[in-house]
Amino acid sequence: MFYYVLKYVLLGPLLRLVFRPRIEGLENVPAEGAAIVAGNHLSFSDHFLMPAILKRRITFLAKKEYFTGPGIKGRLTAAFFRSAGQIPVDRTGKEAGQAAIREGLGVLRKNELLGIYPEGTRSHDGRLYKGKVGVAVMALKAQVPVIPCAMIGTFEAQPPGKVIPNVHPVVIRFGKPLDFSRYAGMENEKAILRAITDEIMYAILSLSEQEYVDQYAAVVKAEQAAADGTAEKERRFRRMPLG
């Protein structure tokens, strides 16, 4: 119930008023039946803009940290995501990927829309990164189509670290459904899963026109954080008095 209150009464009208999102290809999202909507992930606001414009309910696999934050802000964020029907997923440890797949398949078995970001995390620089193969596993196991989606302008509207979004035009573009039924029963073949995932990412890239990086976003983020930490230590060392 709270999902629909958010969508039609509280958050949805506000988002439409502020961002005035232009929607393209909405006819590509099936009116019924299970399907995966796979999109790029540029901003925290992506979680709200796409559900606000879709006619059907969509459930996202959200990172567990949204549900475990400290203090009043953390509790409010957790309550919001739970009320909106989003599912927490632990992204750490060996079982993280399998847990996400199990949760996603549960949504699809109910003939609902599942929203997923194959990159696994938000882009920190606006570029599109290599996709993880979980989306391919779910598409094959559930035997459902994948609808590629591109969020355009949300990085400028709410870049990483910005709490209150800028007023910036946003385009939400859906591509034609991708059918992978030709690979039925091959969900354990690594080469097939990689090929399917790359096809999905190419479809997203064609819609978003981003620069593509053939590396995982989490790896690039970690490398950049390490480099920034090293640079900061070097700056501090240079400032130390010599005697």
PyRosetta script that sets phi, psi and omega in degrees:
from pyrosetta import init, pose_from_sequence

init()
pose = pose_from_sequence("MFYYVLKYVLLGPLLRLVFRPRIEGLENVPAEGAAIVAGNHLSFSDHFLMPAILKRRITFLAKKEYFTGPGIKGRLTAAFFRSAGQIPVDRTGKEAGQAAIREGLGVLRKNELLGIYPEGTRSHDGRLYKGKVGVAVMALKAQVPVIPCAMIGTFEAQPPGKVIPNVHPVVIRFGKPLDFSRYAGMENEKAILRAITDEIMYAILSLSEQEYVDQYAAVVKAEQAAADGTAEKERRFRRMPLG")
pose.set_psi(1, -46.0)
pose.set_omega(1, -177.7)
pose.set_phi(2, -62.8)
pose.set_psi(2, -31.3)
pose.set_omega(2, 177.4)
pose.set_phi(3, -55.6)
pose.set_psi(3, -46.7)
pose.set_omega(3, -176.4)
pose.set_phi(4, -75.5)
pose.set_psi(4, -29.5)
pose.set_omega(4, 173.8)
pose.set_phi(5, -64.8)
pose.set_psi(5, -43.8)
pose.set_omega(5, 177.0)
pose.set_phi(6, -61.0)
pose.set_psi(6, -45.8)
pose.set_omega(6, -173.1)
pose.set_phi(7, -69.1)
pose.set_psi(7, -43.7)
pose.set_omega(7, -171.2)
pose.set_phi(8, -103.6)
pose.set_psi(8, -16.0)
pose.set_omega(8, -174.9)
pose.set_phi(9, -118.7)
pose.set_psi(9, -49.0)
pose.set_omega(9, -171.8)
pose.set_phi(10, -95.2)
pose.set_psi(10, -70.2)
pose.set_omega(10, -170.3)
pose.set_phi(11, -85.6)
pose.set_psi(11, -42.0)
pose.set_omega(11, -175.4)
pose.set_phi(12, -55.4)
pose.set_psi(12, -53.7)
pose.set_omega(12, 179.6)
pose.set_phi(13, -59.9)
pose.set_psi(13, -36.3)
pose.set_omega(13, 179.8)
pose.set_phi(14, -66.3)
pose.set_psi(14, -44.0)
pose.set_omega(14, 179.9)
pose.set_phi(15, -63.7)
pose.set_psi(15, -40.8)
pose.set_omega(15, 178.8)
pose.set_phi(16, -65.1)
pose.set_psi(16, -37.2)
pose.set_omega(16, -178.9)
pose.set_phi(17, -69.7)
pose.set_psi(17, -43.7)
pose.set_omega(17, -175.5)
pose.set_phi(18, -75.5)
pose.set_psi(18, -47.7)
pose.set_omega(18, -173.4)
pose.set_phi(19, -94.5)
pose.set_psi(19, -21.6)
pose.set_omega(19, -176.5)
pose.set_phi(20, 43.6)
pose.set_psi(20, 57.1)
pose.set_omega(20, -174.9)
pose.set_phi(21, -63.8)
pose.set_psi(21, 137.0)
pose.set_omega(21, 174.0)
pose.set_phi(22, -93.4)
pose.set_psi(22, 127.7)
pose.set_omega(22, -175.0)
pose.set_phi(23, -106.4)
pose.set_psi(23, 130.7)
pose.set_omega(23, 178.2)
pose.set_phi(24, -127.5)
pose.set_psi(24, 134.6)
pose.set_omega(24, 175.0)
pose.set_phi(25, 77.8)
pose.set_psi(25, 22.4)
pose.set_omega(25, -178.9)
pose.set_phi(26, -61.2)
pose.set_psi(26, -25.3)
pose.set_omega(26, 179.4)
pose.set_phi(27, -66.7)
pose.set_psi(27, -13.4)
pose.set_omega(27, 179.0)
pose.set_phi(28, -79.6)
pose.set_psi(28, -13.2)
pose.set_omega(28, 177.4)
pose.set_phi(29, -86.7)
pose.set_psi(29, 120.4)
pose.set_omega(29, -176.3)
pose.set_phi(30, -62.0)
pose.set_psi(30, 143.5)
pose.set_omega(30, -178.7)
pose.set_phi(31, -72.3)
pose.set_psi(31, -20.0)
pose.set_omega(31, 179.3)
pose.set_phi(32, -154.6)
pose.set_psi(32, 166.1)
pose.set_omega(32, 179.1)
pose.set_phi(33, 88.7)
pose.set_psi(33, 161.7)
pose.set_omega(33, -178.1)
pose.set_phi(34, -74.6)
pose.set_psi(34, 143.1)
pose.set_omega(34, 176.2)
pose.set_phi(35, -163.0)
pose.set_psi(35, 156.0)
pose.set_omega(35, 175.7)
pose.set_phi(36, -105.7)
pose.set_psi(36, 129.3)
pose.set_omega(36, 171.9)
pose.set_phi(37, -103.0)
pose.set_psi(37, 112.1)
pose.set_omega(37, -176.5)
pose.set_phi(38, -108.3)
pose.set_psi(38, 120.5)
pose.set_omega(38, -175.3)
pose.set_phi(39, -130.3)
pose.set_psi(39, 168.2)
pose.set_omega(39, 169.6)
pose.set_phi(40, -74.5)
pose.set_psi(40, 163.7)
pose.set_omega(40, -175.5)
pose.set_phi(41, -135.6)
pose.set_psi(41, 102.7)
pose.set_omega(41, -174.7)
pose.set_phi(42, -110.3)
pose.set_psi(42, -18.2)
pose.set_omega(42, -169.4)
pose.set_phi(43, -157.2)
pose.set_psi(43, 154.3)
pose.set_omega(43, 174.4)
pose.set_phi(44, -60.0)
pose.set_psi(44, -31.2)
pose.set_omega(44, -177.8)
pose.set_phi(45, -69.6)
pose.set_psi(45, -15.1)
pose.set_omega(45, 177.1)
pose.set_phi(46, -55.5)
pose.set_psi(46, -36.3)
pose.set_omega(46, -177.5)
pose.set_phi(47, -59.4)
pose.set_psi(47, -26.4)
pose.set_omega(47, -172.7)
pose.set_phi(48, -106.5)
pose.set_psi(48, -33.5)
pose.set_omega(48, -176.6)
pose.set_phi(49, -67.3)
pose.set_psi(49, -44.7)
pose.set_omega(49, -179.4)
pose.set_phi(50, -64.1)
pose.set_psi(50, -48.7)
pose.set_omega(50, 176.8)
pose.set_phi(51, -60.2)
pose.set_psi(51, -29.8)
pose.set_omega(51, -177.8)
pose.set_phi(52, -68.0)
pose.set_psi(52, -28.5)
pose.set_omega(52, -175.3)
pose.set_phi(53, -101.0)
pose.set_psi(53, -17.4)
pose.set_omega(53, 179.5)
pose.set_phi(54, -75.8)
pose.set_psi(54, 142.1)
pose.set_omega(54, 177.6)
pose.set_phi(55, -73.3)
pose.set_psi(55, -32.3)
pose.set_omega(55, 179.8)
pose.set_phi(56, -93.5)
pose.set_psi(56, 158.5)
pose.set_omega(56, 172.8)
pose.set_phi(57, -71.6)
pose.set_psi(57, 141.6)
pose.set_omega(57, 175.7)
pose.set_phi(58, -130.8)
pose.set_psi(58, 136.7)
pose.set_omega(58, 179.7)
pose.set_phi(59, -109.7)
pose.set_psi(59, 128.8)
pose.set_omega(59, 178.5)
pose.set_phi(60, -102.7)
pose.set_psi(60, 149.9)
pose.set_omega(60, 168.0)
pose.set_phi(61, -87.5)
pose.set_psi(61, 109.8)
pose.set_omega(61, -175.3)
pose.set_phi(62, -103.7)
pose.set_psi(62, 147.0)
pose.set_omega(62, -178.8)
pose.set_phi(63, -64.2)
pose.set_psi(63, 144.5)
pose.set_omega(63, -174.6)
pose.set_phi(64, -58.6)
pose.set_psi(64, -29.2)
pose.set_omega(64, -177.1)
pose.set_phi(65, -60.6)
pose.set_psi(65, -25.5)
pose.set_omega(65, 177.1)
pose.set_phi(66, -67.0)
pose.set_psi(66, -19.2)
pose.set_omega(66, -175.6)
pose.set_phi(67, -105.1)
pose.set_psi(67, -4.1)
pose.set_omega(67, -173.2)
pose.set_phi(68, -126.3)
pose.set_psi(68, 15.0)
pose.set_omega(68, -178.8)
pose.set_phi(69, -65.6)
pose.set_psi(69, 151.5)
pose.set_omega(69, -178.1)
pose.set_phi(70, -81.3)
pose.set_psi(70, 161.7)
pose.set_omega(70, 172.1)
pose.set_phi(71, 72.7)
pose.set_psi(71, -171.9)
pose.set_omega(71, -178.0)
pose.set_phi(72, -64.7)
pose.set_psi(72, -41.8)
pose.set_omega(72, 179.7)
pose.set_phi(73, -59.7)
pose.set_psi(73, -43.0)
pose.set_omega(73, -179.8)
pose.set_phi(74, -63.8)
pose.set_psi(74, -41.4)
pose.set_omega(74, 180.0)
pose.set_phi(75, -67.4)
pose.set_psi(75, -38.5)
pose.set_omega(75, 178.9)
pose.set_phi(76, -67.1)
pose.set_psi(76, -41.5)
pose.set_omega(76, 178.7)
pose.set_phi(77, -62.5)
pose.set_psi(77, -45.1)
pose.set_omega(77, 179.8)
pose.set_phi(78, -62.1)
pose.set_psi(78, -43.7)
pose.set_omega(78, 179.9)
pose.set_phi(79, -62.8)
pose.set_psi(79, -38.8)
pose.set_omega(79, -179.8)
pose.set_phi(80, -63.7)
pose.set_psi(80, -48.7)
pose.set_omega(80, -177.2)
pose.set_phi(81, -66.5)
pose.set_psi(81, -39.0)
pose.set_omega(81, 178.4)
pose.set_phi(82, -65.5)
pose.set_psi(82, -43.5)
pose.set_omega(82, -178.9)
pose.set_phi(83, -64.2)
pose.set_psi(83, -31.0)
pose.set_omega(83, 179.2)
pose.set_phi(84, -82.3)
pose.set_psi(84, 1.7)
pose.set_omega(84, 175.3)
pose.set_phi(85, 79.4)
pose.set_psi(85, 17.3)
pose.set_omega(85, 180.0)
pose.set_phi(86, -83.2)
pose.set_psi(86, 152.8)
pose.set_omega(86, -171.4)
pose.set_phi(87, -109.1)
pose.set_psi(87, 124.2)
pose.set_omega(87, 177.9)
pose.set_phi(88, -74.1)
pose.set_psi(88, 138.2)
pose.set_omega(88, 179.3)
pose.set_phi(89, -131.6)
pose.set_psi(89, 129.2)
pose.set_omega(89, 176.1)
pose.set_phi(90, -80.1)
pose.set_psi(90, 120.0)
pose.set_omega(90, -175.8)
pose.set_phi(91, -96.4)
pose.set_psi(91, 10.0)
pose.set_omega(91, -178.8)
pose.set_phi(92, -112.4)
pose.set_psi(92, 155.4)
pose.set_omega(92, 176.4)
pose.set_phi(93, 87.3)
pose.set_psi(93, 167.8)
pose.set_omega(93, -175.7)
pose.set_phi(94, -66.8)
pose.set_psi(94, -30.5)
pose.set_omega(94, -174.9)
pose.set_phi(95, -89.3)
pose.set_psi(95, 0.1)
pose.set_omega(95, -174.3)
pose.set_phi(96, -58.6)
pose.set_psi(96, -47.8)
pose.set_omega(96, -178.4)
pose.set_phi(97, -63.6)
pose.set_psi(97, -41.3)
pose.set_omega(97, -179.9)
pose.set_phi(98, -66.5)
pose.set_psi(98, -37.4)
pose.set_omega(98, 178.6)
pose.set_phi(99, -63.7)
pose.set_psi(99, -42.5)
pose.set_omega(99, 178.8)
pose.set_phi(100, -63.0)
pose.set_psi(100, -40.8)
pose.set_omega(100, 179.2)
pose.set_phi(101, -63.8)
pose.set_psi(101, -43.6)
pose.set_omega(101, 179.2)
pose.set_phi(102, -60.6)
pose.set_psi(102, -44.7)
pose.set_omega(102, -179.6)
pose.set_phi(103, -64.9)
pose.set_psi(103, -43.2)
pose.set_omega(103, 179.8)
pose.set_phi(104, -63.4)
pose.set_psi(104, -42.2)
pose.set_omega(104, 179.0)
pose.set_phi(105, -64.8)
pose.set_psi(105, -32.5)
pose.set_omega(105, 176.9)
pose.set_phi(106, -62.3)
pose.set_psi(106, -39.1)
pose.set_omega(106, 177.1)
pose.set_phi(107, -65.8)
pose.set_psi(107, -45.3)
pose.set_omega(107, -176.6)
pose.set_phi(108, -67.2)
pose.set_psi(108, -32.5)
pose.set_omega(108, 178.1)
pose.set_phi(109, -64.2)
pose.set_psi(109, -22.1)
pose.set_omega(109, 178.3)
pose.set_phi(110, -89.4)
pose.set_psi(110, 11.6)
pose.set_omega(110, 179.1)
pose.set_phi(111, 61.1)
pose.set_psi(111, 37.3)
pose.set_omega(111, -179.9)
pose.set_phi(112, -108.6)
pose.set_psi(112, 172.9)
pose.set_omega(112, 174.9)
pose.set_phi(113, -87.3)
pose.set_psi(113, 133.1)
pose.set_omega(113, 175.8)
pose.set_phi(114, -112.0)
pose.set_psi(114, 126.3)
pose.set_omega(114, 176.2)
pose.set_phi(115, -98.8)
pose.set_psi(115, 133.6)
pose.set_omega(115, -178.5)
pose.set_phi(116, -145.6)
pose.set_psi(116, 146.0)
pose.set_omega(116, 175.1)
pose.set_phi(117, -109.3)
pose.set_psi(117, 101.8)
pose.set_omega(117, -175.2)
pose.set_phi(118, -59.5)
pose.set_psi(118, -23.5)
pose.set_omega(118, 178.3)
pose.set_phi(119, -64.8)
pose.set_psi(119, -23.9)
pose.set_omega(119, 177.0)
pose.set_phi(120, 88.0)
pose.set_psi(120, -13.2)
pose.set_omega(120, 180.0)
pose.set_phi(121, -163.0)
pose.set_psi(121, 165.4)
pose.set_omega(121, 178.7)
pose.set_phi(122, -68.9)
pose.set_psi(122, 144.1)
pose.set_omega(122, 173.1)
pose.set_phi(123, -70.1)
pose.set_psi(123, 130.7)
pose.set_omega(123, -178.4)
pose.set_phi(124, -88.9)
pose.set_psi(124, -8.9)
pose.set_omega(124, -176.1)
pose.set_phi(125, -135.6)
pose.set_psi(125, 9.9)
pose.set_omega(125, 177.2)
pose.set_phi(126, 86.9)
pose.set_psi(126, -2.9)
pose.set_omega(126, 179.2)
pose.set_phi(127, -90.2)
pose.set_psi(127, 162.7)
pose.set_omega(127, 178.3)
pose.set_phi(128, -97.3)
pose.set_psi(128, 130.1)
pose.set_omega(128, -175.7)
pose.set_phi(129, -109.9)
pose.set_psi(129, 168.1)
pose.set_omega(129, -178.5)
pose.set_phi(130, -56.5)
pose.set_psi(130, 138.6)
pose.set_omega(130, -178.7)
pose.set_phi(131, -88.7)
pose.set_psi(131, 148.9)
pose.set_omega(131, 174.6)
pose.set_phi(132, -87.4)
pose.set_psi(132, 152.3)
pose.set_omega(132, -167.6)
pose.set_phi(133, -81.3)
pose.set_psi(133, -1.3)
pose.set_omega(133, 179.8)
pose.set_phi(134, -56.5)
pose.set_psi(134, -36.6)
pose.set_omega(134, 179.5)
pose.set_phi(135, -62.6)
pose.set_psi(135, -36.9)
pose.set_omega(135, 179.1)
pose.set_phi(136, -69.2)
pose.set_psi(136, -40.8)
pose.set_omega(136, 178.6)
pose.set_phi(137, -59.6)
pose.set_psi(137, -46.4)
pose.set_omega(137, -178.4)
pose.set_phi(138, -66.5)
pose.set_psi(138, -40.1)
pose.set_omega(138, 179.9)
pose.set_phi(139, -61.7)
pose.set_psi(139, -39.8)
pose.set_omega(139, -178.8)
pose.set_phi(140, -76.3)
pose.set_psi(140, -43.6)
pose.set_omega(140, -178.2)
pose.set_phi(141, -66.7)
pose.set_psi(141, -39.1)
pose.set_omega(141, -179.0)
pose.set_phi(142, -87.9)
pose.set_psi(142, -11.9)
pose.set_omega(142, -178.4)
pose.set_phi(143, 54.8)
pose.set_psi(143, 55.2)
pose.set_omega(143, -178.4)
pose.set_phi(144, -125.6)
pose.set_psi(144, 156.7)
pose.set_omega(144, 176.0)
pose.set_phi(145, -75.4)
pose.set_psi(145, 159.4)
pose.set_omega(145, 175.6)
pose.set_phi(146, -116.2)
pose.set_psi(146, 123.3)
pose.set_omega(146, 178.5)
pose.set_phi(147, -100.5)
pose.set_psi(147, 112.6)
pose.set_omega(147, 178.2)
pose.set_phi(148, -71.5)
pose.set_psi(148, 145.1)
pose.set_omega(148, -178.3)
pose.set_phi(149, -139.5)
pose.set_psi(149, 140.2)
pose.set_omega(149, 177.3)
pose.set_phi(150, -121.9)
pose.set_psi(150, 124.8)
pose.set_omega(150, 171.0)
pose.set_phi(151, -94.2)
pose.set_psi(151, 121.8)
pose.set_omega(151, -176.5)
pose.set_phi(152, -121.0)
pose.set_psi(152, 123.6)
pose.set_omega(152, 178.8)
pose.set_phi(153, 99.7)
pose.set_psi(153, -10.8)
pose.set_omega(153, -178.1)
pose.set_phi(154, -74.1)
pose.set_psi(154, -25.3)
pose.set_omega(154, 176.3)
pose.set_phi(155, -64.6)
pose.set_psi(155, -41.9)
pose.set_omega(155, 178.0)
pose.set_phi(156, -71.7)
pose.set_psi(156, -32.3)
pose.set_omega(156, -179.6)
pose.set_phi(157, -71.9)
pose.set_psi(157, -39.2)
pose.set_omega(157, -179.7)
pose.set_phi(158, -149.3)
pose.set_psi(158, 79.6)
pose.set_omega(158, 178.7)
pose.set_phi(159, -68.8)
pose.set_psi(159, 166.5)
pose.set_omega(159, -179.3)
pose.set_phi(160, -53.8)
pose.set_psi(160, 134.1)
pose.set_omega(160, 178.5)
pose.set_phi(161, 91.8)
pose.set_psi(161, -12.8)
pose.set_omega(161, -179.5)
pose.set_phi(162, -92.9)
pose.set_psi(162, 124.6)
pose.set_omega(162, -176.4)
pose.set_phi(163, -84.6)
pose.set_psi(163, -50.6)
pose.set_omega(163, -179.7)
pose.set_phi(164, -94.3)
pose.set_psi(164, 118.6)
pose.set_omega(164, -175.1)
pose.set_phi(165, -64.8)
pose.set_psi(165, 152.8)
pose.set_omega(165, 168.8)
pose.set_phi(166, -79.1)
pose.set_psi(166, 155.9)
pose.set_omega(166, 171.7)
pose.set_phi(167, -82.4)
pose.set_psi(167, 111.2)
pose.set_omega(167, -175.3)
pose.set_phi(168, -147.9)
pose.set_psi(168, 139.2)
pose.set_omega(168, -179.5)
pose.set_phi(169, -62.4)
pose.set_psi(169, 140.5)
pose.set_omega(169, -177.3)
pose.set_phi(170, -128.0)
pose.set_psi(170, 138.4)
pose.set_omega(170, 174.3)
pose.set_phi(171, -119.8)
pose.set_psi(171, 132.6)
pose.set_omega(171, 175.2)
pose.set_phi(172, -117.0)
pose.set_psi(172, 115.7)
pose.set_omega(172, -170.5)
pose.set_phi(173, -120.2)
pose.set_psi(173, 123.7)
pose.set_omega(173, 179.0)
pose.set_phi(174, -105.9)
pose.set_psi(174, 135.4)
pose.set_omega(174, 177.8)
pose.set_phi(175, -96.3)
pose.set_psi(175, 176.0)
pose.set_omega(175, 179.4)
pose.set_phi(176, -67.7)
pose.set_psi(176, 144.0)
pose.set_omega(176, 179.8)
pose.set_phi(177, -57.7)
pose.set_psi(177, 140.9)
pose.set_omega(177, 177.5)
pose.set_phi(178, -100.3)
pose.set_psi(178, 126.7)
pose.set_omega(178, -177.0)
pose.set_phi(179, -105.8)
pose.set_psi(179, 120.5)
pose.set_omega(179, -179.4)
pose.set_phi(180, -114.3)
pose.set_psi(180, 24.0)
pose.set_omega(180, -178.2)
pose.set_phi(181, -62.0)
pose.set_psi(181, -21.4)
pose.set_omega(181, 179.4)
pose.set_phi(182, -66.2)
pose.set_psi(182, -16.6)
pose.set_omega(182, 179.7)
pose.set_phi(183, -103.3)
pose.set_psi(183, 17.0)
pose.set_omega(183, -177.1)
pose.set_phi(184, -54.1)
pose.set_psi(184, 134.4)
pose.set_omega(184, 179.1)
pose.set_phi(185, 81.8)
pose.set_psi(185, 5.1)
pose.set_omega(185, -176.4)
pose.set_phi(186, -112.6)
pose.set_psi(186, 25.8)
pose.set_omega(186, -175.7)
pose.set_phi(187, -70.6)
pose.set_psi(187, -6.1)
pose.set_omega(187, 177.0)
pose.set_phi(188, -101.8)
pose.set_psi(188, 1.6)
pose.set_omega(188, 180.0)
pose.set_phi(189, -90.7)
pose.set_psi(189, 110.9)
pose.set_omega(189, -174.5)
pose.set_phi(190, -58.9)
pose.set_psi(190, -41.4)
pose.set_omega(190, -178.3)
pose.set_phi(191, -64.9)
pose.set_psi(191, -37.6)
pose.set_omega(191, 178.5)
pose.set_phi(192, -67.1)
pose.set_psi(192, -44.5)
pose.set_omega(192, -179.8)
pose.set_phi(193, -62.2)
pose.set_psi(193, -39.3)
pose.set_omega(193, 178.8)
pose.set_phi(194, -66.6)
pose.set_psi(194, -40.4)
pose.set_omega(194, -179.7)
pose.set_phi(195, -65.0)
pose.set_psi(195, -42.5)
pose.set_omega(195, 179.3)
pose.set_phi(196, -64.0)
pose.set_psi(196, -45.9)
pose.set_omega(196, -179.0)
pose.set_phi(197, -62.5)
pose.set_psi(197, -41.7)
pose.set_omega(197, 178.8)
pose.set_phi(198, -64.8)
pose.set_psi(198, -35.9)
pose.set_omega(198, 177.4)
pose.set_phi(199, -65.3)
pose.set_psi(199, -40.4)
pose.set_omega(199, 177.5)
pose.set_phi(200, -63.9)
pose.set_psi(200, -44.9)
pose.set_omega(200, -178.6)
pose.set_phi(201, -66.3)
pose.set_psi(201, -35.8)
pose.set_omega(201, 177.5)
pose.set_phi(202, -65.5)
pose.set_psi(202, -38.1)
pose.set_omega(202, 178.2)
pose.set_phi(203, -64.8)
pose.set_psi(203, -41.7)
pose.set_omega(203, 177.0)
pose.set_phi(204, -63.5)
pose.set_psi(204, -43.1)
pose.set_omega(204, 179.7)
pose.set_phi(205, -60.7)
pose.set_psi(205, -40.8)
pose.set_omega(205, 179.5)
pose.set_phi(206, -63.2)
pose.set_psi(206, -32.9)
pose.set_omega(206, 179.8)
pose.set_phi(207, -79.9)
pose.set_psi(207, -38.6)
pose.set_omega(207, -173.0)
pose.set_phi(208, -89.0)
pose.set_psi(208, -26.8)
pose.set_omega(208, -177.7)
pose.set_phi(209, 59.8)
pose.set_psi(209, 32.8)
pose.set_omega(209, 175.9)
pose.set_phi(210, -79.1)
pose.set_psi(210, 168.3)
pose.set_omega(210, 167.9)
pose.set_phi(211, -78.8)
pose.set_psi(211, 135.8)
pose.set_omega(211, -177.2)
pose.set_phi(212, -101.7)
pose.set_psi(212, 140.1)
pose.set_omega(212, 176.8)
pose.set_phi(213, -122.7)
pose.set_psi(213, 121.5)
pose.set_omega(213, -176.7)
pose.set_phi(214, -84.9)
pose.set_psi(214, 52.6)
pose.set_omega(214, 175.4)
pose.set_phi(215, -143.4)
pose.set_psi(215, 158.3)
pose.set_omega(215, 176.7)
pose.set_phi(216, -74.9)
pose.set_psi(216, 136.7)
pose.set_omega(216, -177.6)
pose.set_phi(217, -58.7)
pose.set_psi(217, -40.8)
pose.set_omega(217, -177.7)
pose.set_phi(218, -62.6)
pose.set_psi(218, -36.6)
pose.set_omega(218, 179.3)
pose.set_phi(219, -67.7)
pose.set_psi(219, -44.8)
pose.set_omega(219, 179.9)
pose.set_phi(220, -63.7)
pose.set_psi(220, -41.3)
pose.set_omega(220, 177.4)
pose.set_phi(221, -59.9)
pose.set_psi(221, -45.4)
pose.set_omega(221, -178.8)
pose.set_phi(222, -64.2)
pose.set_psi(222, -41.5)
pose.set_omega(222, 178.9)
pose.set_phi(223, -64.1)
pose.set_psi(223, -40.9)
pose.set_omega(223, 180.0)
pose.set_phi(224, -67.0)
pose.set_psi(224, -40.7)
pose.set_omega(224, 179.0)
pose.set_phi(225, -63.1)
pose.set_psi(225, -40.6)
pose.set_omega(225, 178.7)
pose.set_phi(226, -65.2)
pose.set_psi(226, -42.1)
pose.set_omega(226, 179.1)
pose.set_phi(227, -64.9)
pose.set_psi(227, -41.0)
pose.set_omega(227, 178.5)
pose.set_phi(228, -64.0)
pose.set_psi(228, -39.1)
pose.set_omega(228, 178.5)
pose.set_phi(229, -65.1)
pose.set_psi(229, -41.0)
pose.set_omega(229, 178.1)
pose.set_phi(230, -64.2)
pose.set_psi(230, -43.1)
pose.set_omega(230, 179.5)
pose.set_phi(231, -62.5)
pose.set_psi(231, -39.0)
pose.set_omega(231, 179.7)
pose.set_phi(232, -66.5)
pose.set_psi(232, -40.2)
pose.set_omega(232, 177.8)
pose.set_phi(233, -63.2)
pose.set_psi(233, -39.0)
pose.set_omega(233, 179.3)
pose.set_phi(234, -65.6)
pose.set_psi(234, -39.3)
pose.set_omega(234, 178.9)
pose.set_phi(235, -64.6)
pose.set_psi(235, -42.1)
pose.set_omega(235, 179.1)
pose.set_phi(236, -64.3)
pose.set_psi(236, -40.3)
pose.set_omega(236, 179.9)
pose.set_phi(237, -62.1)
pose.set_psi(237, -42.7)
pose.set_omega(237, -178.6)
pose.set_phi(238, -65.1)
pose.set_psi(238, -28.3)
pose.set_omega(238, -178.1)
pose.set_phi(239, -83.2)
pose.set_psi(239, -10.9)
pose.set_omega(239, -178.6)
pose.set_phi(240, -68.1)
pose.set_psi(240, 137.1)
pose.set_omega(240, 178.2)
pose.set_phi(241, -66.7)
pose.set_psi(241, 144.1)
pose.set_omega(241, -177.0)
pose.set_phi(242, -89.6)
pose.set_psi(242, -10.2)
pose.set_omega(242, 179.9)
pose.set_phi(243, 177.6)
pose.dump_pdb("model.pdb")
